[in-house]
Every structure is written in structure tokens, then in C-alpha cells.
Amino acid sequence: MVEPAFSKHSVLATIRDYLMIAIAMTSYGIGWTVFLLPNNITTGGIAGVSSILFWGAGISVQYSYFVINAVLLLVALRVLGWRFCVKTVYAVAVLTVSLSAMAPLAEARMLHDQPFMAAVIGSVFCGCGVGLGLSVGGSTGGTDIIAAIINKYRDISLGRVILICDVIIISSSYFVLRDWEKVIYGYVVLYVTAFCIDQVVNSARQSVQFFIISDKWQEIGTRINHEPHRGCTIINSQGFYSGREVKMLFVLAKRSQSQTIFQLINDIDPHAFVSQSAVIGVYGEGFDRFKVKKKVSNDHKGL
């Protein structure tokens, strides 16, 4: 039976994604507005450009951030298509509103006498926010858009383009702040933010595999198909000691779905034999996509 395009599950998943993006952008806004901006510590991306414009020209960050991203999104809409832009537009809008709401908090200048701690705490909020947004398909826009456009036409990794852009932006803050110490703190923010992004994204993508042996394998498989919405593979097996023919279920799932699977197995057959283990990567429908370079045929190489 084919699941309808707008099923209850897909609608709830979409609502959850947009709710997570809102939480992610709020976290990013706290890190940037409360800890980094008041302490004259810059960051990468359009947030860094907006910070420099704020310090140099007094332009409010929410306005410059929105306008620059709007221009980049119009370009991305034409080059990359609307699918890339929908969640990014939402994320930019939520972050713009969050920046306006948090503007009074910037006047408190938290940790103004401890810039290193401000840089670390601010970058943790920013990194966790970006990572959470990326894990559900959202983006803060900015250099992500530039990197995606360049990557479409040139064989340059997204990470390398973003890193180059961020280093240039952070280094440029010296011309406004005239303080190399603040620039160094900017590099600290860049490193800690990247680390937090990796941790959040990787934890969200972690998968596990189950081997389930039970006389009620058919009922367990049906429940796993319907509740966590994961497929099952039936493996014909034989017990070495008993010699009895058994059916074994092989299941791949997200780590966050482990408790649901254990609960339904316990409800159906508390005496089932279950093995769970972590896997390095799972690729295919419902998981990650293959990330391999396309081979160029010899015919095309000669052109």
C-alpha cells in the first residue's frame, strides 16, 4: 500500500522539522546577540558581515542580515531551485524576528570582562543552533548559499568554500575593531561552532541495527513497519544447538527510534532474542544519500 503524499505521518514530520528550525534559530540568535555581538566578537557567514556593518556603520544586524540573505536567496531560487530555499527562507525569517526580540538583551553585555568565555558560550549556542537546523534540512543561509552555488558548477567541497568565506569575513573585522585579540576570538568562535555543528549533526544521523529472533516475528515486523516506519528484512536461520528453523528480522533505524522498537518488541514478545549495535553509516531511502563523485567518461574528457 502506497502512503499518500500528505499522510498524517508526513504532516507531523514536517511540523516537527519547522518547530526544530525555530528552536535552532532561537539558539543561534541567543549566541550571536547576547554573547558575541555586545562583546565585539565576530563570527563567520552573513552574521559576521552584519556584525561588521553594525560596528562600522551602526546598521542594526537584523536589517542587514535579512537584506543580504534576501538577495542571496533570490539568486539561489533561480540557480538551485525552490526546494533548497523553502526551509532556508523560514529559518532566515525566524532568526530575523529573534534578533529583533533579543536586541534589548545585547545592552546587558554579559561576560563583557571575560571575552574568551563569551566567545566559547556564544559559539556553542550558534553551533548547536546551526547543527540542529541542518539536521532537519534547514539553513541560516548566507555562505551556505554561496557554497551551494559554487559547488554546483565547480568541484569544490562545501566545507572548503564556507571555511574560506568565514576566514575572510573574520579577518576583515580588524579594519573596524582595530583589535587583533578580537580577531583571534573570532577564530575561536569559528572552530568551536564547527565542532558543535559536527557533534549535533552526527548525533542526529547516528543509526543502529537490530537482529530480532522471535516466534512472533511477523507481528513484530508489522508493528515496526507502522510505528517507527522502518523496513524489516526476513532472514531464514537455523539454531545450531536445537537445529530448529527460525525467522530472524534485520532492522536498520535511527538511534532515536531504538526505545520505540524495544518497547514494541517487549509488548509483543518479552522473551524475544534481540541484538542491537551501532553502525557507522546507512545510505539509501530514509537515511543518508550516497556522497560520491560522478565519473567522467573518456569521451567527455577528450572534449
VEXDREN-2710 file (C-alpha; in Angstrom, 1 decimal):
% VEXDREN-2710
k/r/px/py/pz
1/MET/0.0/0.0/0.0
2/VAL/1.5/3.4/-1.1
3/GLU/1.4/6.0/1.6
4/PRO/-0.4/9.2/0.4
5/ALA/1.7/12.3/-0.2
6/PHE/0.1/14.2/2.6
7/SER/-0.3/11.4/5.2
8/LYS/-0.6/12.1/8.9
9/HIS/3.0/10.9/9.4
10/SER/4.4/13.3/6.8
11/VAL/2.4/16.2/8.1
12/LEU/3.6/15.6/11.7
13/ALA/7.2/15.2/10.5
14/THR/7.0/18.5/8.6
15/ILE/5.6/20.3/11.6
16/ARG/8.4/18.8/13.8
17/ASP/11.0/20.0/11.3
18/TYR/9.8/23.5/11.3
19/LEU/9.5/23.6/15.1
20/MET/13.1/22.3/15.4
21/ILE/14.2/25.0/12.9
22/ALA/12.5/27.7/15.1
23/ILE/14.3/26.3/18.2
24/ALA/17.6/26.2/16.3
25/MET/17.4/29.8/15.1
26/THR/16.4/31.0/18.6
27/SER/19.6/29.3/19.9
28/TYR/21.7/30.9/17.2
29/GLY/20.1/34.3/18.0
30/ILE/21.0/33.9/21.7
31/GLY/24.6/33.1/20.9
32/TRP/25.1/35.9/18.4
33/THR/23.0/38.7/20.1
34/VAL/23.6/38.0/23.8
35/PHE/27.2/36.8/23.9
36/LEU/29.1/37.7/20.7
37/LEU/27.8/41.0/19.3
38/PRO/27.9/43.0/22.6
39/ASN/31.5/41.9/23.2
40/ASN/32.7/42.9/19.7
41/ILE/33.4/39.3/18.8
42/THR/32.7/38.4/15.2
43/THR/31.7/35.2/13.6
44/GLY/31.6/33.8/10.1
45/GLY/28.9/34.0/7.4
46/ILE/26.4/36.7/6.9
47/ALA/26.2/37.1/10.7
48/GLY/29.8/38.2/10.6
49/VAL/29.2/40.7/7.8
50/SER/26.1/42.1/9.6
51/SER/28.2/42.4/12.8
52/ILE/30.9/44.4/10.9
53/LEU/28.3/46.7/9.4
54/PHE/26.8/47.2/12.9
55/TRP/30.2/48.2/14.4
56/GLY/31.3/50.2/11.4
57/ALA/28.1/51.9/10.3
58/GLY/25.6/51.4/13.1
59/ILE/23.2/49.4/10.9
60/SER/21.1/47.0/13.0
61/VAL/22.0/43.4/12.4
62/GLN/18.5/42.2/11.8
63/TYR/18.1/44.5/8.8
64/SER/21.4/43.9/7.1
65/TYR/21.1/40.1/7.8
66/PHE/17.7/40.0/6.2
67/VAL/18.5/42.1/3.2
68/ILE/21.7/40.3/2.3
69/ASN/20.1/36.9/2.7
70/ALA/17.1/38.0/0.6
71/VAL/19.4/38.9/-2.3
72/LEU/21.3/35.6/-2.0
73/LEU/18.0/33.6/-1.8
74/LEU/16.7/35.2/-4.9
75/VAL/19.9/34.1/-6.7
76/ALA/19.6/30.6/-5.1
77/LEU/16.0/30.3/-6.2
78/ARG/17.0/30.8/-9.8
79/VAL/20.1/28.6/-9.7
80/LEU/19.3/25.9/-7.1
81/GLY/15.5/25.7/-7.2
82/TRP/12.7/26.2/-4.7
83/ARG/13.3/23.0/-2.7
84/PHE/16.6/24.3/-1.4
85/CYS/15.1/27.6/-0.4
86/VAL/11.8/26.9/1.4
87/LYS/13.2/25.9/4.8
88/THR/16.1/28.4/4.4
89/VAL/13.5/31.3/3.9
90/TYR/11.7/30.2/7.0
91/ALA/14.9/29.9/9.0
92/VAL/16.0/33.4/7.9
93/ALA/12.6/34.8/8.8
94/VAL/12.6/33.2/12.3
95/LEU/16.2/34.4/13.0
96/THR/15.4/37.9/11.9
97/VAL/12.4/38.1/14.3
98/SER/14.5/36.5/17.1
99/LEU/17.2/39.2/16.6
100/SER/14.7/41.9/16.9
101/ALA/13.2/40.4/20.0
102/MET/16.6/39.9/21.6
103/ALA/18.0/43.3/20.8
104/PRO/17.4/44.6/24.4
105/LEU/19.4/41.7/25.8
106/ALA/22.5/42.9/24.0
107/GLU/22.6/46.0/26.2
108/ALA/23.3/43.8/29.2
109/ARG/26.8/42.9/27.7
110/MET/27.0/39.6/29.5
111/LEU/30.6/38.5/30.3
112/HIS/32.0/41.8/29.0
113/ASP/35.0/41.4/31.2
114/GLN/35.6/37.7/30.1
115/PRO/35.7/37.8/26.2
116/PHE/37.1/34.3/25.9
117/MET/34.2/32.8/27.9
118/ALA/31.7/34.9/25.9
119/ALA/33.3/33.6/22.6
120/VAL/33.0/30.0/23.8
121/ILE/29.5/30.1/25.2
122/GLY/28.2/32.2/22.2
123/SER/29.8/29.8/19.7
124/VAL/28.2/26.8/21.5
125/PHE/24.8/28.4/21.1
126/CYS/25.4/29.3/17.5
127/GLY/26.9/25.9/16.6
128/CYS/24.2/23.9/18.3
129/GLY/21.6/26.1/16.5
130/VAL/23.1/25.6/13.1
131/GLY/23.6/21.9/13.6
132/LEU/20.1/21.4/14.8
133/GLY/18.8/23.3/11.8
134/LEU/20.9/21.4/9.3
135/SER/19.9/18.0/10.8
136/VAL/16.2/18.8/9.7
137/GLY/17.1/20.4/6.4
138/GLY/17.2/24.0/7.5
139/SER/19.9/26.6/7.0
140/THR/20.9/30.0/8.2
141/GLY/21.5/31.0/4.6
142/GLY/24.5/33.2/3.8
143/THR/27.7/31.4/3.0
144/ASP/25.8/28.1/2.8
145/ILE/24.0/29.5/-0.3
146/ILE/27.2/30.8/-1.8
147/ALA/28.9/27.4/-1.2
148/ALA/26.0/25.5/-2.7
149/ILE/26.0/27.7/-5.9
150/ILE/29.8/27.4/-6.3
151/ASN/29.6/23.6/-5.7
152/LYS/27.0/23.2/-8.4
153/TYR/29.4/24.5/-11.1
154/ARG/32.9/23.7/-9.6
155/ASP/34.2/20.6/-7.9
156/ILE/35.0/22.3/-4.6
157/SER/33.7/21.0/-1.3
158/LEU/31.0/22.9/0.5
159/GLY/33.1/22.9/3.7
160/ARG/36.2/24.4/2.0
161/VAL/34.1/27.3/0.4
162/ILE/32.4/28.1/3.7
163/LEU/35.8/28.0/5.6
164/ILE/37.4/30.4/3.1
165/CYS/34.5/32.8/3.3
166/ASP/34.4/32.7/7.1
167/VAL/38.2/33.3/7.4
168/ILE/38.0/36.3/5.1
169/ILE/35.0/37.8/7.0
170/ILE/36.5/37.3/10.4
171/SER/39.9/38.8/9.3
172/SER/38.0/41.8/7.8
173/SER/36.7/42.7/11.3
174/TYR/40.1/44.0/12.2
175/PHE/39.5/47.0/9.9
176/VAL/36.5/48.0/12.1
177/LEU/37.6/46.9/15.5
178/ARG/41.3/47.5/15.2
179/ASP/42.0/44.8/17.7
180/TRP/43.8/41.6/16.7
181/GLU/42.7/40.0/20.0
182/LYS/39.1/40.2/18.9
183/VAL/40.0/38.6/15.6
184/ILE/41.6/35.7/17.4
185/TYR/38.4/35.3/19.4
186/GLY/36.6/35.2/16.1
187/TYR/38.8/32.3/15.0
188/VAL/37.9/30.5/18.3
189/VAL/34.2/31.1/17.6
190/LEU/34.8/29.6/14.1
191/TYR/36.4/26.4/15.5
192/VAL/34.0/25.8/18.4
193/THR/31.0/26.5/16.1
194/ALA/32.2/24.0/13.6
195/PHE/32.9/21.4/16.3
196/CYS/29.4/21.8/17.8
197/ILE/27.8/21.6/14.3
198/ASP/29.5/18.3/13.7
199/GLN/28.5/16.9/17.0
200/VAL/24.9/17.8/16.7
201/VAL/24.5/16.7/13.0
202/ASN/26.4/13.4/13.6
203/SER/24.3/12.6/16.7
204/ALA/21.1/13.2/14.8
205/ARG/22.2/10.9/11.9
206/GLN/23.5/8.0/14.1
207/SER/21.9/4.7/13.2
208/VAL/21.6/1.3/14.8
209/GLN/20.8/-2.2/13.6
210/PHE/18.7/-4.9/15.2
211/PHE/18.7/-8.6/14.8
212/ILE/15.4/-10.0/16.3
213/ILE/14.6/-13.7/16.8
214/SER/11.1/-14.4/17.9
215/ASP/8.2/-16.8/17.2
216/LYS/6.1/-13.7/16.8
217/TRP/8.4/-12.2/14.1
218/GLN/5.5/-11.4/11.7
219/GLU/3.6/-9.3/14.3
220/ILE/6.8/-7.5/15.4
221/GLY/7.7/-6.8/11.8
222/THR/4.3/-5.3/11.1
223/ARG/4.5/-3.1/14.1
224/ILE/7.9/-1.8/13.2
225/ASN/6.7/-1.0/9.7
226/HIS/3.8/1.0/11.1
227/GLU/5.1/2.8/14.2
228/PRO/8.7/3.8/13.7
229/HIS/8.1/3.4/9.9
230/ARG/11.1/1.2/9.3
231/GLY/11.5/-1.7/7.0
232/CYS/12.4/-5.2/8.0
233/THR/14.4/-7.9/6.2
234/ILE/13.5/-11.5/7.0
235/ILE/16.5/-13.9/7.3
236/ASN/15.9/-17.6/7.3
237/SER/18.1/-19.0/10.1
238/GLN/18.7/-22.2/12.0
239/GLY/19.6/-22.7/15.6
240/PHE/22.9/-24.6/15.9
241/TYR/22.1/-26.3/19.1
242/SER/18.4/-27.0/18.6
243/GLY/18.5/-27.4/14.8
244/ARG/15.2/-25.6/14.7
245/GLU/14.3/-23.3/11.7
246/VAL/13.7/-19.7/12.8
247/LYS/12.9/-16.4/11.2
248/MET/15.2/-13.5/12.1
249/LEU/14.4/-9.9/11.5
250/PHE/17.1/-7.4/10.4
251/VAL/16.1/-3.8/11.0
252/LEU/18.0/-0.5/10.4
253/ALA/16.7/2.5/12.3
254/LYS/17.7/5.9/13.7
255/ARG/19.2/5.8/17.2
256/SER/16.3/7.9/18.5
257/GLN/13.9/5.2/17.4
258/SER/15.6/2.5/19.5
259/GLN/13.4/2.9/22.6
260/THR/10.3/2.7/20.5
261/ILE/11.4/-0.6/18.8
262/PHE/12.4/-2.1/22.2
263/GLN/9.1/-1.1/23.7
264/LEU/7.0/-2.7/20.9
265/ILE/9.1/-5.9/21.0
266/ASN/8.6/-6.1/24.8
267/ASP/4.8/-5.6/24.3
268/ILE/4.6/-8.4/21.8
269/ASP/7.2/-10.9/22.9
270/PRO/9.1/-10.2/26.2
271/HIS/11.2/-13.4/25.6
272/ALA/12.4/-12.4/22.1
273/PHE/16.2/-12.5/21.5
274/VAL/17.4/-9.1/20.4
275/SER/20.8/-7.8/19.4
276/GLN/21.4/-4.1/18.9
277/SER/24.6/-2.5/17.6
278/ALA/25.7/0.9/16.3
279/VAL/26.6/1.3/12.6
280/ILE/29.0/3.8/11.1
281/GLY/26.8/4.8/8.2
282/VAL/23.5/3.9/6.5
283/TYR/22.8/5.0/3.0
284/GLY/19.6/4.7/1.0
285/GLU/15.9/5.6/1.2
286/GLY/15.1/7.0/4.6
287/PHE/18.7/7.5/5.6
288/ASP/21.7/9.4/4.1
289/ARG/22.4/9.8/0.4
290/PHE/25.5/8.4/-1.3
291/LYS/28.2/11.1/-1.4
292/VAL/30.4/10.0/-4.4
293/LYS/31.8/12.0/-7.2
294/LYS/30.4/11.2/-10.6
295/LYS/32.8/9.6/-13.0
296/VAL/33.6/11.4/-16.2
297/SER/33.6/9.2/-19.3
298/ASN/36.7/9.1/-21.5
299/ASP/34.6/10.6/-24.4
300/HIS/33.8/13.7/-22.3
301/LYS/37.4/14.0/-21.1
302/GLY/38.5/14.5/-24.7
303/LEU/36.1/17.4/-25.4
END
